[in-house]
Amino acid sequence: MKLAALALALGLASPAFAAAPLSVDFEKNWSYGEEVANTYEGVSFTNVLGLSNDVDFSYFTNAPSPLGVAFVQLDGVVNTAAYMNVAAGVTGGLSFHYAGTDAAVINAYSGLNGTGTLLGSVTLSATGDYSTWKQAVLSFAGSAQSFDLTGLNGVAALDNIAAVPEPSSIALLLAGGALLMARRRRA
């Protein structure tokens, strides 16, 4: 009984269970030019469009989630930026898939809309086209509330964005599982 209580306490202490995990897959039939905006609970986008493949538009045929992807489209507007804001914050890292014709950069910031401290950056190499996808991880120290996607303008598409669990969260989860297994073996 004590082992089971300890396992439950370890699991509940894990930050991974503190909030719903971040997962954005853009699986929707997007109208051409439709903004992603506040489509996902707790996550908002600025100057990011959703794109879907159809008979006339099949650039993203090999995307991880086949129905839709996100694309930054600033149309040459001066002093305009594109952001993904997560008000609750993301700690440690962000995983995502991308495709694009040129190199691009994503930055993580401690405040909303690219404010606060720069926590980390990742440079994305060109995949050659929009049907070749790569997975990337942006690792950073601290909790990021926004991701500057401005450097992706016209050169990259995004799909399957997810928070990367902190190593301490994984360790706590594994420790709790090990204690439960030990309890079952003793019984």
C-alpha positions, 0 to 999 in steps of 0.5 A: 500500500505504501509503494502504491501511494508513493508511486501516485505521489511521484506521478502527481508531482511530475510537471507533465501532469500539471496541465494538458500536454501541448499538441497542435496538428492542424488537422482541419479542412482550411479555406485558402487564406484562413488564419489559424488564430485561436483554433487550439485551446490555450494556443493562439497564432498571429499571422499564421495560415492553415493550408489543406491539400486538395485536388488543385493544391497538393504541395504537402502530400507527405505531411505527418498529418495529411489533412492540413499544415500551418504556413506563415504568410506575411505578404511583404508587410513591413514590421509584421511578425508571426507568433505562436503564443502559449499563455500557460507556457512550455518548459524545456522544448518544442518538437515539430515537423517542417518542410521548406525551400530555404533555411529558417529560424524559430525563436522561443521567448519568455513573454507573449508575442516575442517579448521577454528573454530569448530562451533559445533558437533553432535554425531549420535547414531547407528540405528542398520542397514542401513534400519532404518533411523533417522533425526538429526540436527547439530546446531551451531553458525556462518556460516559453510563452511565445515562439517567433515564427517570422523567420519561416515567412514563405519558406517553411510549413509546420505540422504536429507541434508538441511540447517535449517532456522535461527529463525530470518529468520522465524520470518521475514517471518512470520511478512511479511505474517502477514502484507500481511494478515492484508492488505487483511483484510483491503481491 
